[in-house]
């Protein structure tokens, strides 16, 4: 009963003491390891991300729920700073080796647990969604948490096999694909092949400077075309919102968030003030019909709309620049000692750029998917000179 009370409090904007203690413990250990290795250039390299975090902190001052916003930003800062300090302390090989072993262990334990632990498979009545019945989740919170982790794991294990030629990593790829199939995480399964192909193509372009420049120009052209066509795309998006069944009901959520954005275009309503903030949640004003369903939601099922609603147009631009544009061009121009990292980086990069069209991963401090993005982001910026063959 006590655990249930803590969970409910947390969902309504309260604090989870156990989680805070764990995060603070990791932060403290990371700080002790990092304090003798402080390098100002590391902060300069990560300036775009720091700028985004700074804007999120600034949004606390106009947030609908400033105390909740500040608490959630503090958690975001602690998780981000912890990952930053650990990556600065460890080598690229150590970072990837630790993640590989942890993921491999989680996947093996998850598959075993499916046959012995009832909670490792979604039940029909779980989360009021009968379509989840029979979907594997293993030791993950939800099959939608397992899916992205498995896509990343597959890319990582393929990268490990390429480097070490150990068939144990190929075996882990097979297990990961099997697990992913039975999670029935459609978005992750659909994005896996094109993302792996994209990573492989970017890796193959590594020795061809001219082709890399051509890809960079193409990216810029596509981005410019997208900006120019925003009015047309917006009109199509609005027409999509008229169909509440589109994208398995996500259009209904997007319509509500879109209306909120219209009224708070430039600055949003503050980081962390959109969801799970109590009975005076602003989104209720934009819901139609039985509004109680709004309180069951925890994110917008779109990372870009989520940041737009919480931090406004300025925060949205900072998000696109720091998490999409800058990392892409950094990946194109960076020369790694082990160029095979390019495959892993771009496979992961494209997956999360596309995944955030249907889920909210960016700046989600309690979601492991954000940690994966952050790890790849910081490895790209801080570890390009340290890999061993």
C-alpha positions in Angstrom: 0.0 0.0 0.0 2.9 2.3 0.8 4.5 1.7 -2.6 1.2 2.4 -4.3 0.9 5.7 -2.5 4.4 6.7 -3.6 3.7 5.8 -7.2 0.4 7.8 -7.2 2.1 10.8 -5.6 4.9 10.7 -8.2 2.4 10.5 -11.1 0.6 13.6 -9.7 3.9 15.6 -9.6 5.1 14.3 -6.2 8.5 12.9 -5.4 9.7 9.3 -5.5 12.1 9.1 -2.6 13.6 5.8 -3.5 14.4 7.0 -7.1 15.9 10.2 -5.8 18.2 8.3 -3.4 19.4 6.0 -6.2 20.0 8.9 -8.6 21.8 11.0 -6.0 24.0 8.0 -5.1 25.0 7.6 -8.8 25.6 11.3 -9.1 27.8 11.4 -6.0 29.9 8.5 -7.2 30.2 10.0 -10.6 31.3 13.4 -9.2 33.9 11.8 -7.0 35.4 10.0 -10.0 35.2 13.1 -12.2 36.3 16.0 -9.9 40.0 15.4 -10.5 39.5 15.2 -14.3 37.5 18.4 -15.0 38.2 19.6 -18.5 36.6 23.0 -19.6 36.7 21.9 -23.2 34.2 19.2 -22.5 31.6 21.8 -21.6 32.4 23.8 -24.8 31.9 20.7 -26.9 28.5 20.1 -25.4 27.4 23.7 -25.6 24.3 23.1 -27.8 22.9 20.6 -25.2 23.8 22.9 -22.3 21.9 25.7 -24.1 18.8 23.5 -24.3 19.1 22.5 -20.7 19.5 26.2 -19.7 16.3 27.2 -21.5 14.5 24.3 -19.7 15.7 25.7 -16.4 14.7 29.3 -17.4 11.2 28.0 -18.3 10.7 27.2 -14.6 10.1 31.0 -14.0 6.9 31.0 -16.1 5.9 27.4 -15.6 2.3 26.6 -14.7 3.6 24.5 -11.8 7.0 26.0 -10.9 7.8 23.6 -8.0 7.0 20.5 -10.1 8.9 22.0 -13.0 12.0 22.7 -10.9 11.9 19.3 -9.3 11.7 17.6 -12.7 14.4 19.8 -14.1 16.6 18.9 -11.1 16.1 15.2 -11.9 16.9 15.9 -15.5 20.1 17.7 -14.5 21.2 15.0 -12.2 20.8 12.2 -14.8 22.4 14.3 -17.5 25.3 15.4 -15.3 25.8 11.8 -14.1 26.1 10.4 -17.6 28.3 13.3 -18.7 30.7 12.8 -15.8 30.9 9.0 -16.3 31.6 9.3 -20.0 34.3 11.9 -19.3 35.8 9.5 -16.8 35.7 6.3 -18.9 37.1 5.5 -22.3 34.8 4.9 -25.3 35.7 1.2 -25.1 34.8 1.0 -21.4 31.5 2.9 -22.0 30.4 0.5 -24.8 31.7 -2.6 -23.0 29.7 -1.8 -19.9 26.5 -1.0 -21.8 26.9 -4.1 -23.9 27.2 -6.4 -20.9 24.3 -4.7 -19.0 22.0 -5.0 -22.1 23.0 -8.6 -22.8 22.3 -9.5 -19.2 18.9 -7.7 -19.2 17.9 -9.4 -22.5 18.9 -12.9 -21.4 17.1 -12.5 -18.0 14.0 -11.0 -19.7 13.7 -13.9 -22.1 14.0 -16.4 -19.2 11.6 -14.5 -17.1 8.9 -14.7 -19.8 8.5 -18.4 -19.1 8.6 -18.2 -15.3 7.4 -14.7 -14.2 3.8 -13.7 -15.0 4.6 -10.0 -15.0 7.1 -10.4 -17.8 4.2 -10.7 -20.3 1.6 -8.0 -20.5 -1.8 -9.0 -19.1 -5.0 -8.3 -21.0 -6.3 -5.8 -18.4 -3.1 -4.0 -17.9 -3.1 -0.2 -18.4 -6.7 -0.5 -19.7 -5.3 -1.7 -23.0 -6.4 -5.2 -24.0 -4.2 -5.1 -27.1 -1.2 -5.5 -24.9 -2.2 -9.0 -23.9 0.6 -11.5 -24.6 3.2 -8.9 -25.5 6.6 -9.6 -24.0 8.3 -7.0 -21.8 10.6 -9.1 -19.7 12.1 -7.1 -16.9 11.4 -3.8 -18.7 8.6 -1.6 -17.5 6.6 -1.8 -20.7 7.0 -3.3 -24.2 7.5 0.3 -25.5 10.5 0.6 -23.3 11.9 -2.8 -24.4 11.5 -2.1 -28.1 13.9 0.9 -28.4 16.4 -0.7 -26.0 16.4 -3.8 -28.3 16.9 -1.8 -31.4 19.9 -0.1 -29.8 21.1 -3.5 -28.5 21.0 -5.0 -32.0 23.1 -2.2 -33.4 25.5 -2.4 -30.5 25.9 -6.2 -30.7 26.5 -5.9 -34.5 29.1 -3.3 -33.8 30.7 -5.6 -31.2 30.8 -8.5 -33.6 32.4 -6.3 -36.3 35.1 -5.3 -33.8 35.8 -8.6 -32.0 34.5 -11.3 -34.5 33.1 -13.2 -31.5 30.0 -15.2 -32.4 28.5 -14.7 -29.0 27.6 -11.2 -30.1 25.8 -12.6 -33.1 23.9 -14.9 -30.8 22.8 -11.9 -28.8 21.6 -10.3 -32.0 19.4 -13.3 -32.7 18.1 -13.3 -29.1 17.4 -9.6 -29.4 15.5 -9.9 -32.6 13.4 -12.8 -31.2 12.6 -10.7 -28.1 11.8 -7.7 -30.2 9.4 -9.7 -32.4 7.5 -11.0 -29.4 7.2 -7.5 -27.8 5.1 -6.6 -30.8 6.5 -3.1 -30.6 5.5 -2.1 -34.1 7.3 1.2 -34.3 10.6 -0.3 -33.2 10.3 -3.3 -35.6 9.4 -1.0 -38.5 12.3 1.4 -37.8 15.0 -1.3 -37.2 15.8 -2.2 -40.9 16.0 1.3 -42.3 18.0 2.6 -39.3 20.6 -0.2 -39.5 20.8 0.4 -43.2 21.3 4.1 -42.7 24.1 3.5 -40.1 25.8 1.1 -42.5 25.6 3.6 -45.4 27.1 6.4 -43.3 29.9 4.0 -42.2 30.6 3.1 -45.8 30.8 6.9 -46.6 33.5 7.4 -44.1 36.5 7.4 -46.5 34.7 9.4 -49.2 34.9 13.0 -48.2 33.1 14.2 -51.3 30.1 11.9 -50.7 30.0 12.9 -47.1 29.7 16.6 -48.2 27.0 15.6 -50.7 25.0 13.9 -47.9 25.5 17.0 -45.7 24.2 19.3 -48.5 21.3 16.9 -49.1 20.4 17.1 -45.4 20.5 20.9 -45.5 18.3 21.0 -48.7 15.8 18.6 -47.1 15.7 20.7 -43.9 15.3 23.9 -45.9 12.5 22.3 -48.0 10.8 21.2 -44.8 10.9 24.8 -43.4 9.5 26.2 -46.6 6.7 23.7 -46.7 5.7 24.1 -43.1 2.4 25.8 -44.0 1.4 22.9 -46.3 2.6 20.3 -43.8 0.8 22.0 -41.0 -2.5 22.0 -43.0 -2.1 18.3 -43.6 -1.3 17.8 -39.9 -4.4 19.6 -38.9 -6.5 17.5 -41.2 -5.0 14.4 -39.6 -6.1 15.6 -36.2 -9.7 15.5 -37.3 -9.4 11.7 -37.4 -9.3 10.6 -33.7 -8.4 7.0 -34.7 -5.2 8.0 -36.7 -2.0 6.5 -35.4 -3.8 4.3 -32.9 -5.5 7.2 -31.2 -2.4 9.4 -31.0 -4.1 12.1 -33.2 -6.5 12.8 -30.3 -3.6 13.5 -28.0 -1.7 15.5 -30.6 -4.8 17.7 -31.3 -5.0 18.5 -27.6 -1.3 19.4 -27.4 -1.5 21.4 -30.6 -4.3 23.5 -29.2 -2.2 24.1 -26.1 0.8 25.1 -28.3 -1.4 27.7 -30.2 -2.1 29.5 -26.9 1.5 29.3 -25.6 3.5 29.4 -28.7 6.7 31.2 -27.8 7.5 30.0 -24.3 5.2 27.0 -23.6 3.9 26.4 -20.1 7.2 25.4 -18.5 9.4 22.3 -18.6 7.7 19.4 -16.8 4.4 21.2 -16.4 2.4 19.5 -19.1 1.6 16.0 -17.7 0.9 14.5 -14.3 0.7 17.7 -12.4 -2.6 17.3 -10.5 -6.2 18.2 -11.0 -5.5 21.6 -12.5 -3.6 20.2 -15.4 -3.8 22.7 -18.3 -4.4 20.1 -21.0 -7.9 19.4 -19.5 -9.0 22.7 -20.9 -8.4 21.4 -24.4 -9.9 17.9 -24.0 -13.3 16.9 -25.4 -15.8 14.5 -24.0 -14.9 12.4 -21.0 -11.9 14.4 -19.8 -10.8 11.9 -17.1 -8.8 10.0 -19.7 -6.3 12.9 -19.9 -5.1 12.1 -16.4 -4.1 8.6 -17.5 -1.6 10.0 -20.0 2.1 10.8 -19.1 3.4 12.1 -22.4 2.3 13.4 -25.8 3.5 10.4 -27.9 5.6 12.9 -29.8 8.9 14.2 -28.4 8.8 17.3 -30.6 5.3 18.4 -29.7 6.1 17.6 -26.1 9.0 20.0 -26.0 7.1 22.6 -28.0 4.2 22.5 -25.5 6.5 22.7 -22.5 9.3 25.1 -23.6 7.7 26.9 -26.6 8.9 27.7 -30.1 12.3 28.8 -28.7 12.8 25.5 -26.9 11.6 23.6 -29.9 14.2 25.2 -32.1 16.9 24.5 -29.5 15.8 20.9 -29.4 16.0 20.5 -33.2 19.4 22.2 -33.3 21.0 20.4 -30.3 19.5 17.0 -30.8 19.1 16.7 -34.6 21.0 19.3 -36.7 24.3 19.7 -34.7 24.7 16.0 -33.9 24.2 15.1 -37.6 26.8 17.5 -38.9 29.1 16.5 -36.0 28.8 12.9 -37.0 29.5 13.7 -40.6 32.6 15.7 -39.8 34.1 13.7 -36.9 36.9 11.3 -37.6 37.0 8.4 -35.1 40.0 6.2 -34.6 37.5 3.3 -34.8 35.3 4.4 -37.7 32.9 1.5 -37.0 31.4 3.6 -34.2 29.8 5.7 -37.0 27.5 2.7 -37.8 26.4 2.5 -34.2 26.0 6.2 -33.8 24.0 6.9 -37.0 21.8 3.8 -36.5 20.8 5.1 -33.1 20.6 8.7 -34.2 18.1 8.0 -37.0 16.0 5.7 -34.8 15.4 8.2 -32.1 14.9 11.1 -34.6 12.1 9.1 -36.1 10.9 7.4 -32.9 10.2 10.8 -31.4 7.5 11.3 -34.0 5.4 8.7 -32.2 6.9 8.6 -28.6 8.4 11.2 -26.3 12.0 10.3 -25.6 13.8 13.7 -25.5 14.6 15.1 -22.0 12.5 12.4 -20.4 14.7 12.0 -17.2 12.9 8.9 -15.9 13.0 7.0 -19.2 16.0 4.9 -20.2 15.5 5.9 -23.8 16.7 9.4 -23.0 19.8 7.9 -21.4 20.6 6.0 -24.7 20.3 9.2 -26.7 22.4 11.1 -24.2 25.2 8.4 -24.1 25.5 8.3 -27.9 25.4 12.1 -28.0 28.1 12.6 -25.5 30.3 9.8 -26.9 30.1 11.6 -30.3 31.2 14.9 -28.8 33.7 13.7 -26.1 35.1 10.4 -27.1 36.0 10.5 -30.8 39.7 10.4 -30.1 39.9 7.6 -27.6 38.8 4.3 -29.2 41.2 1.4 -29.6 41.2 -1.0 -32.5 
